[in-house]
């Protein structure tokens, strides 16, 4: 049906400028770990999250809102921040009613790139909140760009894998003529029964597990619907859709 909205998958922030983001839902995807952490924090009762693109800005803003400055650079806790980018850190007894100010190497940077390109409808997606993302995309009935954060502008498989999970659930509602979307769905369909086993081949898995031991993080980030909320970007904040 030609009157259906379109869906495209951008495999890297370096490619996002190729897509028209006006009147489009942009799904920012950073599975390991920013968007999984965002879902976990909001699911566990965070008031809201302020995504920022630099560590000094995270520290400055957290002081002004009496929030928690958190984030990472190159996979490890960033200097000057008290908390990292692990979804396991943000349990309810810690994060409930708190404001989280988050900066990450890839995900929060991509969100700001999308804003600069005119995006006005941004949500964040990860396996823990897969169903909420899919339901939102179908309900909005707008064009969609699934924006993969990758790693420092390079392609990565885990973000593309999540794009494929979304496509497999929503494709009946969209017109999809996009090779990266076809690839993403094919990869997800062939690996969906053992995402963790598949992930053990990935470069970012080894970066996080071999160097830092974040195996629990990875397992959480690949579990579907364990923090099933929809983070919506509104006026500088990621809030939970009610």
C-alpha positions, 0 to 999 in steps of 0.5 A: 500500500503506497499510502502507508508511512515509510520506515528506514534504518540508519546504520550509523550516526554518520549516515543520519544526515541522509534521512529526512527527519521532519514529521518523522518518529526517530528511534534512537537505538544504543542497545549496549547500553545507553537506551537500555539504561534509559529504559531501566531508569524510567521503568524503576521510577526516575522522574526524568532523564536529561541526555547531554553530549558532554561530561562537563555539561552533565556535571553542571546540569546535575548540580542545577537540578540536584540530579545524578550525573552519570555516563561513560566514555569508551565504555568506562565510567567517565572522569568526574561522574559518580555513576556509569551507564549500566542499567544494573545501577538504576534499581528502584531503591536508588533511582526512584523520584530522582533526575538522571543526567546522562552522557554516553559515547554514542547514544546521547550524541546521536540524539542531539544530532537528530535534534540538530537535523530537525527531528521533533518526535524522538523516542529511545529504543532497546530490547527491554522496551521493545513492545512499547516502541513498536506500539508507539510507532504503529499508533503514530502512523508517521514516517519512521527512522530507526537510528542506530548509534553504532560505535564512534560512527562505525556500524555495529550489529547489536543496534541493527539487531534491535532495528530488525526486532522492531521491523519484524513487529511493525512491518505490516504498517509501513512501506519499507524499501530500504536494504538496511531494514531488510538486512536488520530484520533478516539478522534478527529473525535468524538469531532471535532464539539466542540473542545472547549467544549471537552477541558473543561474537560482537566487538562491543560485547568483547569491549564490555565483557572482556575489559570490564566484565559487564556480562550482567549488563549485556544479558539485561540489554538483550532481554525483551520487555523487561523494562517496557516503558516508552521514553519520549523526548520532550523539551530537553528531557526523556520522560516516561509515556503515561 
